[in-house]
Amino acid sequence: MPNSNPERPVSTDTTEVVPEHPEHSDTPDQEDSNDIVHEGSCHCGKVKWVMRAPRVLQCVRCNCSICKKKSLIHYIVKREKFTLVQGGDKLKTYTFNTGVAQHRFCKKCGVQSFYIPRSNPNSISVMPNCIDSNTVDSIELSDFEGQNWDEAIKLNPPSSN
């Protein structure tokens, strides 16, 4: 739901988190041959998800107003590689500014383990520190100049893994 007043943040309950898509396959597509299944959750465990991604995650550290406050590191994954296992009814959504980014967090513990990013609204941004399984070998970081978001997005167009 776009925010009709960009100056006023909006927080809503949500049950529709990620559109329906096929379950993950045990045999990834040829282009995804390095992908494995990672399991993740919020702190209290009410929200759980799985995603297919490599063992080495290419992540982005952003310094826009909200990412800086939360110290967020993002792994952006295609929606078809992400499945919300449980807890859609336990999520709250926060939007601000353009209303495109859908910041989702657990109503019980407050942890944002994933969200829909403004930079790539057809993908999911996963917080790698919320991956519960011991499946990540390393995280490689690149920086995004989010304080100058409009200019930075022109120089570094989004891509998803």
Backbone torsions as a table, in degrees:
resi	resn	phi	psi	omega
1	MET	NA	112.4	178.5
2	PRO	-62.6	148.0	-179.6
3	ASN	-83.0	117.5	-178.5
4	SER	-71.8	-21.6	177.1
5	ASN	-120.7	97.4	-174.0
6	PRO	-61.9	-19.6	-179.8
7	GLU	-82.1	-16.3	-175.1
8	ARG	-110.4	117.7	177.8
9	PRO	-63.9	151.8	179.9
10	VAL	-125.8	137.8	175.0
11	SER	-129.6	127.9	-177.1
12	THR	-136.8	157.8	170.1
13	ASP	-77.9	151.4	178.8
14	THR	-148.3	141.1	171.5
15	THR	-115.3	-24.8	176.6
16	GLU	-88.5	102.5	-174.1
17	VAL	-100.2	-52.2	-177.3
18	VAL	-134.4	131.3	179.4
19	PRO	-57.0	154.0	178.6
20	GLU	-59.4	141.0	175.1
21	HIS	-154.7	163.1	-176.4
22	PRO	-60.5	150.2	175.1
23	GLU	-62.8	158.0	178.6
24	HIS	-66.6	146.0	179.1
25	SER	-95.4	147.0	175.4
26	ASP	-72.6	-18.6	178.3
27	THR	-116.1	96.0	-177.0
28	PRO	-61.8	157.5	175.0
29	ASP	-57.6	159.1	-177.6
30	GLN	-56.0	-41.4	-179.5
31	GLU	-67.0	-17.5	-178.3
32	ASP	-107.1	25.5	-172.5
33	SER	-62.5	-19.9	178.4
34	ASN	-90.8	-2.8	-177.8
35	ASP	-76.6	143.7	171.8
36	ILE	-129.6	173.2	179.0
37	VAL	-92.2	126.8	174.5
38	HIS	-110.8	135.9	177.1
39	GLU	-106.4	138.7	-179.6
40	GLY	-142.2	168.0	-179.3
41	SER	-163.2	173.3	170.1
42	CYS	-80.8	-176.4	-177.1
43	HIS	-67.5	-43.4	-176.3
44	CYS	-82.5	-11.7	177.9
45	GLY	85.9	4.0	178.8
46	LYS	-71.2	-31.1	178.6
47	VAL	-107.8	121.1	180.0
48	LYS	-131.3	146.9	-179.5
49	TRP	-150.6	165.1	172.0
50	VAL	-131.4	152.1	174.0
51	MET	-144.2	154.1	173.3
52	ARG	-100.5	127.3	-178.7
53	ALA	-164.0	163.4	177.3
54	PRO	-68.7	170.6	177.1
55	ARG	-73.0	-27.5	175.7
56	VAL	-102.6	117.3	-175.8
57	LEU	-98.3	126.9	175.0
58	GLN	-88.5	101.5	-172.5
59	CYS	-110.1	164.1	-179.2
60	VAL	-122.3	135.3	173.1
61	ARG	-108.1	121.8	-176.4
62	CYS	-111.1	148.7	178.3
63	ASN	-117.2	27.1	174.0
64	CYS	-66.7	173.8	-172.5
65	SER	-57.7	-44.6	-176.3
66	ILE	-80.1	-39.5	179.9
67	CYS	-64.9	-38.7	178.6
68	LYS	-63.3	-44.3	179.7
69	LYS	-62.7	-35.8	-177.3
70	LYS	-93.7	-5.5	-174.4
71	SER	53.9	47.0	-174.3
72	LEU	-79.9	142.6	168.0
73	ILE	-121.4	133.0	-172.7
74	HIS	-113.8	137.5	164.4
75	TYR	-117.2	114.3	-176.5
76	ILE	-94.7	123.9	-174.9
77	VAL	-125.4	145.2	176.2
78	LYS	-60.5	144.0	-178.0
79	ARG	-56.8	-36.0	-177.6
80	GLU	-70.2	-9.4	177.2
81	LYS	-100.5	5.8	-177.4
82	PHE	-123.5	134.1	175.9
83	THR	-132.8	124.3	172.2
84	LEU	-78.7	117.2	-175.9
85	VAL	-83.9	-43.0	178.5
86	GLN	-156.8	157.7	171.2
87	GLY	99.9	10.3	177.1
88	GLY	-55.3	-34.9	179.0
89	ASP	-78.3	-7.1	179.6
90	LYS	-98.3	2.7	-176.5
91	LEU	-97.7	147.0	173.3
92	LYS	-118.0	147.8	-179.1
93	THR	-115.7	134.8	176.7
94	TYR	-120.6	129.9	175.3
95	THR	-129.3	158.3	175.1
96	PHE	-156.9	173.9	176.9
97	ASN	54.0	-111.9	-176.8
98	THR	-75.6	-19.0	-178.2
99	GLY	79.4	1.3	-178.6
100	VAL	-73.2	-47.5	178.7
101	ALA	-68.1	132.4	179.6
102	GLN	-112.0	92.0	-178.2
103	HIS	-78.7	110.4	-175.9
104	ARG	-104.4	132.8	178.5
105	PHE	-142.7	154.0	-179.3
106	CYS	-69.0	131.2	179.2
107	LYS	-66.7	-26.2	-177.0
108	LYS	-84.7	-55.1	-173.7
109	CYS	-100.7	-14.5	177.1
110	GLY	83.7	1.3	-177.1
111	VAL	-79.8	134.0	172.5
112	GLN	-96.6	105.8	-179.1
113	SER	-95.7	-16.4	175.4
114	PHE	-161.6	164.7	173.5
115	TYR	-162.6	172.6	177.0
116	ILE	-97.9	115.5	-173.2
117	PRO	-83.1	148.1	175.0
118	ARG	-62.4	-37.6	-176.4
119	SER	-67.2	-25.0	-175.8
120	ASN	-152.4	72.1	-172.1
121	PRO	-67.5	-8.7	175.7
122	ASN	-94.1	9.6	179.8
123	SER	-125.8	-179.7	177.2
124	ILE	-121.4	135.2	174.1
125	SER	-100.5	116.0	-177.7
126	VAL	-100.7	140.6	175.0
127	MET	-87.8	109.2	-174.5
128	PRO	-59.5	-25.2	177.7
129	ASN	-71.2	-8.4	177.3
130	CYS	-96.9	5.0	174.9
131	ILE	-77.0	120.6	-176.6
132	ASP	-86.1	-34.9	-177.0
133	SER	-71.0	152.3	179.5
134	ASN	-86.6	61.2	-170.8
135	THR	-118.0	-3.0	-179.7
136	VAL	-98.5	121.1	176.8
137	ASP	-79.5	-41.6	178.8
138	SER	-162.6	164.0	177.0
139	ILE	-122.4	125.9	176.6
140	GLU	-106.5	125.3	-174.3
141	LEU	-104.0	141.0	165.6
142	SER	-127.3	153.5	-176.8
143	ASP	-99.7	144.2	175.5
144	PHE	-120.6	127.9	-177.0
145	GLU	-80.9	72.9	-175.4
146	GLY	-69.5	-19.3	177.3
147	GLN	-67.0	-23.2	173.6
148	ASN	-117.1	56.6	-167.6
149	TRP	-54.2	-52.2	-175.1
150	ASP	-60.4	-40.9	178.2
151	GLU	-71.8	-42.1	-177.6
152	ALA	-64.1	-37.1	-177.9
153	ILE	-69.5	-29.3	175.8
154	LYS	-68.5	-39.0	-178.7
155	LEU	-77.7	-31.0	-177.7
156	ASN	-129.1	78.2	-179.4
157	PRO	-59.0	146.5	-176.2
158	PRO	-69.8	152.2	170.7
159	SER	-144.2	156.8	177.4
160	SER	-121.8	156.3	-176.6
161	ASN	-89.0	NA	NA
